Amino acid sequence: MAPRRRGVVAMIHVMVLAGGVAALSWEVVWQLQATLAFGVSAVGTALTLAATMGGMTLGSLAMGQQLRARCVAKPLRLYGVLELVIGACGLMMLPGFHALTVLDTAAYGAVPTLTPWLHAFGMFALMAPATLAMGATVPVFQLVARRHRTWVAALYGMNTAGAAIGVLLLSFYLLPRFGVQQSCLVVAGVNAAVFLLSLALDRPAAVEPAADAADSPAATPLRWTPQLVVLCTGFVTFGLEVSWFRALRAAFWSTSSTFAILLAAVLIPLALGARIVPFLRRRGVTPAPMLLAAGVAILLGTPGVERLDLLPAVPLEPIRTLAIWLLASLITIGPAVLFLATALPIYLEEHPDPAATGRLYGLNTFGSVAGSLVAAWLLLPWIGSSRTSWLLGLAVVAAAAALFGRRGRLVAATAGAAALLFAVALTSSPGRDRVHGVPAGHGEKVIAVDEGPDFTASVIDWKDGARYLYIDGFSATSSHATNGHYMYWMGALPARLHAAPERGLVICFGTGQTANALRRHVSGRVDVVEISQAVLDLASYFDVNEKVLEDSRVVPIVMDGRAWLRRTEDTYDVITLEPMPPNFAGVNSLYSKEFYEIAARRLTADGIVTQWLPFHLLDPWDAASITATFLAVFPDAILWVDPVIQTAILVGRPAGNAEPLGEIHPSATEDPPDWRLTDDQIRRSMLLSGSALRSYASHGRIVTDDNQLLQYSQFRGRLTHQDTKLAQRLNEAIIEQIAGRPIYRIRR
């Protein structure tokens, strides 16, 4: 190959890499915008995935048919045009998602039963142009490879490698530094740069043979076997992603940073698998042995995936923590994904016709959607994550056996059986005998497990007699009188500061202590908005809530809290907010200025909002930022630190009331003994208000839907999630310094 041609091929690989960077960046942004438009939910995630992958499937099939038997003189330029379309459509989606939010609110007010249909139609209509263009690029890769004499598998691998870079770049640099809108401009700039480079590199010419004779595969008719294989590998890969991610999120927490790392841990071996295909083709390796290796690797790797949460937690610098997470994920899931990733590129090389390429890629993408949905909605709730992985591994072994001859089938059956015995023998029975994320030696008994499509909720009894609710490995709440003390006061405190509360709203149910406290202090109805039906179903396991959901005045609503406040026309005297930790994926939307503005519109004239401020889970800068955002909408506010557990609660209301909250004498009520505080103890726990609270807030920055300050700041600060004691001490020291007095404490 001449030096100039080698340089052109190298630049083409860079272009395709950049296209992958942009593609995955857009997909992450679209998922983020979908949660703001429709709320965080498993259905919303499924719709986004179906719209993205469905569009790519149709785009691949359509472009393959269009290119069939056509002479395209400038395939590289065609690829550049597709990238330009993706960038332009990506930019238009931001106002498009805003329009869907407005339509959703109007539709729910008119005919609530129509909103799921609106979600589905709106997502597909909005995302169709960009995703069709994304899918159309793969058949074009075939023409580019033929025109410039390179491997289509190499181009596909570079595009996938770019996707891995894209998710890491967006999550750890672009979004934390620039926010959503400016990040979209950068990503669109990448698409535009690919287009401009395609103009510079492509030249009019007749279409040439795909490669040198020694390297070129002969075109063969597309049989059913490769179509079924790529459908199977797509199904299994995404099914495993759902199943294994459930365990890995419990090990590393369900933050946006974790999701980026786990997605990269899948994309990297996918890219490597495609890149080694030229090597495999030269040596005559077929998909059969690679599939057998993949099935065995799935079964052998599952016990390791199960146990990643048992690795000792050692506080490290954020970058080292990231590296360890990525390495651990690659070691456990990487081999299986790498072997699975070879099937599609091998068949793409065997079938250089663009129509065949479009069909193969389309089937693989369709299988990916099906695998994700079947695993999340059927297999995990039915048999759990580990058994789902075993079943998918056996499916791959069976596919490999079907491709072998008689002797090969015997080898495949023997290897699969041995690997399954290994997996079963070494399983830690997560969800049955233990719960992911529970520290060794503390869990005594698993009481109940619900592995739903969005997360796993578990009830366990510890040896100290307390009962805990775990969500994807995180201890969300417990019945322990000390640990749950603040939960009662999340409902009781705002109600006692209100003159005569009649109606309340609890966003995020947990074990029900806050809802129980609020129903004790309001005279009318209490709405409980919880994102998961599983959490409500497990409420009966916690006596501490005193069967609150059986009270006719308490109305449970399964919905994202932000979506409910935006859709409803009801108003409340008290609204309490206790979502998952602020840096968890999707939770930024319940701490942003835009959300507080929605909540303010749902308050009565003298209504009060209460927001949990978990000192032990927040960098001091993030804690101050939440406070600054809260004050921007509710300037009449106090910071109350629970005297028993020392977690903070922000209590606020819009300006305009004659008597500030910090000067109101709490109303007298009779509280249960475990939660009781005197009026003096309540007032001594009010640490900051007025100018002191504003001084504290001045150290932070207002959180918005655009800057995603909390969701993408986990590794920008000094602390990781392992530094809970240090975070607590730092936040307490800052509060005490500003307050001019120590935090009031009660020992129980």
N, C-alpha and C positions, 0 to 999 in steps of 0.2 A: 504494500500500500504506500502510495506517494506521501511525502511529508505533508503537503497541502491538504490532501484528502483526510489524512489522520487528524489534522487540526480541525477540519470541518466536522468530522465525526465526534471529536471530543467536545466541540461547542454544542453539537446537537444533544449530546448526553447532558451537558450543563443545562440546556434549555428544558429538557424533559424533567430533570431534577427540580428546576425552579417551578415548573408546572405542578409537580407534586407538592411542593411547599405551599403554593397558593391554594391548591384544592383542599388539603386537610385543614388549612387555616380557615377557609370559608366554612367548612362543615362544622368546626368548633364554634364559630361565631353564630351560625344559623341555629345550632342547638341552644346556645345562650339566649338568643333573641326569641326563640320559640317558648322558652320557659317564662320569659317576661310577658309574652303575648297571651299565653294560655294557662300559665301556672306550671309549677313543677309537678310532674306526674309520670307514671309509667306509660300511660296512654299517650301523653304528649311526646315522650321519648320514642315510642314505637312509631308514631305518626311521622316524626322527623326522619327517623331511619328509613321508613318505608318510602317517604317522598324522595329522599336523597338517592337511595339505592334503586328504587323503581324508575326514577328518571334516568339514572345511569344505564340501567338495563335497556330501556326503550331507545336511548340515544345510541347505544352500541349496536343494537339490532338494526336500527334505521340507517345509520351511517354505513354499516357493513353492506346492506342491500344497495344503497346508493352508489357505493364504490365498486360494486361487482362489475367486472368486465369493462370498467372505464379506464381511460388513460388520463391520469392526473399528472400534469407536467410539473406542478409545484406542490408536492405533498407537504413539504415543510411549512410553506406559507399557509396552507389550509390549516395545519396544526396551530400556527400562530393566530389565525383568525378565530379559531375556537377558543383559544386562551383569552383573546380580547373580549369575546362575548361573555365568557365566564366572569371576567373582572367587571365589566359593565353591569351585568345582571346582579352580581354580588353587591355592588354599591346601591343599586335600586331596591334591594331587599330591606334595607334599614327603614325607609319610609313605608315599605310594604308591610312589614311586621307591625308598625305603628297603626296602620290602617286596619289590620286584622284585629288588633286589640280593641279599637273603637267598635268594629263590627261585632266582636264577641260580646262586649258589654251591652250593646243594643239588642242583640239576638237573645241573650239570657233574660233581659227584662221583658221581652215580648213573648218568646216561646222557648223556655229553657231546654226542652227536649231536642231542639234543633242544633244546639251548640256543638255536640260531637260531630255532626255532619258538616257544620261550618268549619270546624278545625280541620277535618280531613280534606274537604274541597279547597279551603284556603291555603293549606300547606302545599298541596300538589300544584295548584295554580301558580302560587308564588315562586316555588322552587323549580318548576319544570324547565324554564329556559336554560338556567345555569347547569342543572344536573343533566339535561339532555346533551349539552355541549361537553360536559365532563365525560360522559359515557362514549360520546362520538370520537374522542381522541384516541381510544385504543385501536380501532380498525385503521385509523390514520397512521398509527405507529408502524403497522405492517407495510404501508406504502413507503414511509420514510426509511424503514430498514432496507427495503428492496432498492430504493433509489440511491441510497448512500452506502449500501453494502455493509450493513452491520446486523447484529442479532436483534430481533424483536424482543426476545427474552431480556436482553441487556437493557433495552429502552424501558421495558415494563419494570424491571428491577430498579432502575434509576428513578423512575417516577414514584415508586413505592418508598424508596429511600428518602426522596424529597418530602413525602408525606410524614415520615418520622421526624424529619428536621422541622417541618412546618408546625406540628403540634407542640414540640418543645419550644420553638422560637416564639410562637404566639403566647403560650402559657407562661413562660418564664422571662420574656423580655418585652414583647410588643404590648400586650394587655396591661401588665403592671406599669409600664413606662408611659404609654400613650393613651390607654383607654380604647373603647370599642371603635368609635368613629374614626379616629386617626389611624388605628391599626388596620381598619378596612381600606383606608386610602393607601397605606403601605402595601397591603396584599394586592390591591388592584394595580398598583404600580409594578409589582412583580409580573402580573399577567400582561401588562402593557409592554414591559421590557422583553418578555418572551416573543411577543408579536413583532417588535422592532428588530429583534435579532433574527427572526425567521425571514424578514425581508432582506436582511443583509446577506444571509447565508444561501438562500435558495436561488437557483438559476433555472431558466426554462430548459428543459431537456426531455428527451423521450424516457419513458420508464425502462429501467434496466433490470436484468435479472437480480434476484435478491442478494446473492453473495457469490463468492468464488465457488467453483464447482465442487471443490473438496468440502466446503462447509455448508452448501445449500441443501436443504431438505427438498425432496421431490414433493410436489403437490399431490395429495391423496384425497379421495372423497371423504367427506365428514360423516363418519359412522355414528351409531348410537353410543358406542362404548365411551369415547372421549367426552361426549356430551353428559352422560350420566356421571362420569368420574369428576368433571369440574363442578357439576351441580352438587355432588356429594362433598367435595373438599370445601366449597364455599359454605355449605350448611354446617359442616363440622367445625370449621375454623371460627365462625361467628358464634356457634353454640358453645364452644369451649371458652370463647372470650366472655360470654355471659356467666358461665359456670365458674370459671377460674377467677374472674374478677371479683365475684362475691367473696371468695376466701381472701384474695389479696387486699381488697378494700378493708377487710377486718384487720389485716396485719398492719396496714399502713395508714388507716383512716380514710374516710370518704371525701377527701379534699379534691379540689381541681388539680392541684399539683400531683396527687396520687393518680388521678385519671390520666393525666398527660404521660406520666412515667409508664403506666401499664399499657397505654395505647402504643407508646414507643417500643415497649418490650414485645409487642406483637408485630409491629411494622418492620422493625429491624430484621428479624429472621425471615419475614415475608420478602423483603428486598434481597437478602442474601440468597434465599432459595431460588429466586429468579436469576440472580447473577451467576449462579453455578450451573445453570442449565446448559450453556455452551460447552462447558467442561464435560457434563454428563452426556450430551449428545455425541460428542467426539468419541466417547468410549462406549456408545451403544446402550447406555442405561435407559431402561423403560420406566414408566410410572409405577409398575407393580411393586418392585422392591422398595421404592421410596414410600409408597403408601403403607407397606407392611412395617417399615421402620417408623413411620408416623404413628400408626396404631399402637405399636409397642411402646413408643416414647410417651404417648398420652397416658397409657396405663401405668407405666413406671414413674412418670412425673407427678401423678395426682397425689400420692402420699406426701411428697415434698411440698406441693402447693398447700395441702391441708395444714402443714405444720409451720408455715412461715410466720404465723402470729406468735409462735412459741420462741422465736429468736429473742435473746435478751435485748432489752431496750437500753442502748448506751447513748447518752446525749453527745451529739457530735455537731460540728459546723454544718450548716444547711447543705452546702454543696456536697459534703461527704455523705450526708444522709441520703441525698438524692442518688448519688453514685451507688451506694449499697443497695438501695431499693431496686434500682435498675438492674444491677448485677444479679441480685437474688431472683428477680423475675425472669431474666434471660436464662439463668441456669435451669430453672424449673420448667418454664413453658417454651423456651426458645427452641430446643431440638425438635419437638413435635411440630411446631409451626413451620420451622425451616423445611422439614420433609414434606409437609402438606403443600407448601408453597411451590414445589417444583412441578406439580402436575399440570397446572394451567399453562405456564410458559413452555413446557415440553410440547404440549398439543398445539400451542400457537406457532411454534417452529415447524411442526409437522404439517400445518394447514395454513400456508401463507396467503390464501385467498381472503380478502377483507371481509367478505360475507361470512366465511367460517369463523374468522377472528371475532366478528361482532356477535355471532351466535354463542361461541364459547365463553366470551367475557360476559355476555348478558346472562347466560345460564349460571355462571359462577356468582354473579352479583345477586341474581334472584335467589340462589341457594343461601347466600349470606343473610338476606332478609328473613327467609324462612327459618334458618337455623337460629337466628337471634330471637325471633318471636316464639318459636316452639320451645326453646330452652327456658325463656323467661316466663312464659305464660302457662306452660304445660309441664315440662319435665322437672324444673326446680320445685314448684309447689307439690308435685306428685312424689318424686323420689329423692329430692335433695341434690346439692351441688356435686358431691363426690360420685354418687351413682349416675348422675347425668354424664359426668366425664367418662366413667367406665363404659356406659352405653355408646357414647360417641366414639370412643376408642375401638370398641368392638365393631362398630359399623365400618370404620376405616379398614380394620383387619379383614372384614368380610369382603369389602370392595377389592382389596389387594388379592384375596384368594380367588375371586372371580376372574381376575386378569391372568393368573398363573395357570399352568398346566396341572395335571393330576398330582405330580410329585410336589410342585410348588404349593398346591393347596394344602397338602399334608404339612408342609413346613410352616405355612401361614397359620394353620389351625393350632399346631403345637406351640408356636411362638406366642400367639394370642392367648391361648389357655394359660401358659406359664406366666405371662405378664399380668393377666387378670388375677391369678392366684396371688401373685406378689402384691398387687394393689389391695385386694381384699384382706390379705393377712396383715398388711401394715397400715390399714386405714385407722385413723384416730376417731372415726365415727362422728364427725362434726354435725351438730344439730341433733344428735341422738345421745351420745355419751358425754359430749362436751360442747361448748359454744365458742366459736371463733372470737378471739379477743379477750377471753376471761383469763386473768393471770393464773398461772399454775399454783395449785395448792389452796386457792380461795373458793373455787366453785365446788359445791357439794352435790347438787342435783339439778338436772335439767327438767324443768316442769312443763314447758310448752315451747314449741318452735313453729313459726309461720314463715316459710320461705316464699314470699310473694314475688311478683314480677319486678318490683322496684327495689326491695331490700329484704333482709332477713331480720325478723323480730323474734327475740327469745326471752323467756322468763326463767330465771335460775334462782335457787336458794343458796346463799353463802353459808359458811360454817358459823358466822356470827349471828345467824337467825334472820338476817335481812333478806328481802326478796328484791331482785333487780330486773329491770327491763333493759336488754341490750339490743341495739340496732346496728347491724353490720359491724359487730365487734366493739361498738362504743357504748359505754355505760350511760344510757340516756337519762335514767332516773331510778329511784329505789324507794322502798317503803321504810327505810331507816329513818328514825325520828330526827336524828341530827342532820343527815345529808338532805333530807326532804323538807327541812324547816323553812327554807326560803320559798319553797313552792307554795306552801300555804299562804305566806305573806305576799306572794305575787298577786293573789286574789284579794286577800283581806285588807292590805294596806291602802290601795286606791279606793276601795269601797268605804273604808273608815275616814278617808279624807274627803269623800263626797258627801254633800248634805243629805241626800235622800236617793240613793241609787235604785233604779227600778229594773234596768235591763243591762246584762253583761255579755261580753264576747270573750271566749278563750281560744286563742290560736295556738295549736299544738297541745294535744291532750296529755301525752306522757302516761303517767300512772293515775292521773285524775285528781291529785291533791289541790291544784290551783282551781280547777272547776268546782270541786267540792267546797273550797273556801268561799268562792264567789257566790255560789248558790245559797250559802249561809247568810250572806250579807246584802243580797239584793232582794227586792220584794217581788220581782217578776221573772221573766224568762231569761235563761242563760243559753246562748248558742255556743256549741263546741265545734270548732272547725279543725279537722285533723286530716292530713294528707293521705293517711293509710287506714283502710278498714281493718287491717291486721292489728294495729295498736288499739283500736276500739274493742275488737274481739277479745283481746287479752286483758281488758280492764277488770274482768271478774276475778282474776288471779290476785288482785291487790285490794285487800280489805281496807287499806288506809283511805281509799276514796269513798268508803261508806255507800257503795252501790249508787254512785251519783248518776250514772246513765239510766237508772231505773226511775228517776224522778221525772214526772211528767212535765216539769218546768224546764228540764234540760233537753235541748234538741241537738243531737249529733249531726254533723254535716261533713261528708267525705269530700274534701276539696282542698286545693292550695289556698292558704290564708289570704294571700294577696289577691288572688282571683275572686275570692268571695267578697272581700271588701270593695273591689272594683265593680262587681256585678250587682250586689244587693243595694236596695234603697232604704234598708233599715238603719236606724241610728241607735247608738249605745251610750249609756252613762259611764261604763267602764270597759276598756279593751285591754287585755293582757296578752303579751307576746313572749313566748319562751321556745323559740325554734332551736334546731340543732346548732352547734358552734358556728360562729360567723364565717370561718374559713372553709366550711364544708361546701361541697358543690351545690350550687343553686340557692344557698341561704343568703347571699348578699342581697337578694331581692327583698328580704324581710328586714333589712337594716338600712336601706337607701333612703335618700331624701324624697324621691318620688313615691316610695311606699308610705312614708310617714304623712305625706300630703294626702294620699288616698285615705289613710286612717283618720286624719283630721276632718275630712268631709263626712265621715260616718259617726262623728261624735255629736252628742247633744250640746247645747249651749255651754253647760258647765261640765262636760264629760272629761274623763281622765284616761290617759294611756300609761301602761306599765311595760317596760322593756327590760328583759334580763341582760345583765352585763357580766359575763363570766370572767372575772379577773384571772383565774388560773389557766385559762385557755387563750389569753390574748397578750400580744406584745403591747406594752404601755402606749405606744403610738396608735395602735388600732383601737384600744379602749378609749383613748381621748377622741379619736375620729368618730366613733359611734356616738359619743356624748355630744360632739360638735354638731353632728347631723341631727340628732334628736332635738337639740336646742334650736336649730334653725327653723323647726316647725312648731315645737312646743317650748317656747321661751320661759314659761312659768313652770319651772322644774326643780326637782331635788334629786340628789344622789343618796340613796338609802343603802347602807351595808348591813346585811343580816347579822345580828350579834352572835348567832350560834354557829353559822357555817362560813361567814365572811365572804359571801358572794354578793355582788352589787345589783341593785335594782334602780333603774331610772323611772321616775314618776313625773309626768308632765301633762300640760294642757296648753291650748293656744292662749295668747295674751288677751287681756281685756277683763279679767276678773279682778275685783276690788282687793281681795285678800290673797296674797301669794301663798302657794302651797306650803312653803316653809314656815308660815306663821299660823296655819290652821291647826286647831287642837283636834286630834283624832276623836271621832265619835266613840262612845263606849259600847262594847259588845262582849258577849260571853264566848270566849274561844276554848276549844278543847285543851286539856292539860298539856299535851305534848307540844302544842304550838303557842301556848299562851305567853303574852308579853304585857307588861304594865304600860300605861300611857307614858310614863317617864322613860321606860326602856325604848319605846317606839321613837320618841323624840331624840333621845341620845344617839340613836342609830342614823339620824339624818345628818350626814357628814358635810354635804356641800349643797348650797343653794345660791341664787342670786349671782353676785359678782364673783364669788369664789368658784362656783360651778363654771361660769364663763371663762375664768382664768384657766381652769383645768382643761376645758374644751379647746382653748386656743393652741394647745400643743398638738392638736390633730388636724385633720383635713376632712371636709364634708364628703361622705360616701354617696355616690350616684350610680345609677344604672349604667352610665357610660364608663366611669373609671373602674368599676368593679373592684374597689379598693380592698375589700376584705377577702373576697374569693381568690384573688391572685396576689396576695401580699405575704403568703405564708413563708416564703423563702426569700423575701426581700428584707425582713427584719432580722433581729438577733436571735430569735427564739424558734425552736421547733416544738412540735406537739409533745415531745418528751420532757420539756422543761416546765412542767406545770407548777412545781413548787417555786422555782425561780420567778416565773411570771407572776405568781400570787404575791411574793415578797416585793417585787419591784412596783407593782401597781399599788399595793398597800402603802409603801413608803411615800410615793408621790401624793396619794390622797391625804395622808397624815400631814405631810409638809404643807400642803395648801390649806387644809382645814385648821392647822395650828393645834391639833389635839390628836391623841391616839384613837384608833378605831375601838369602839365600844364592843366588849366581848363578854359572852355568857358561857360558862363551861357547863356542859351537861353530859 
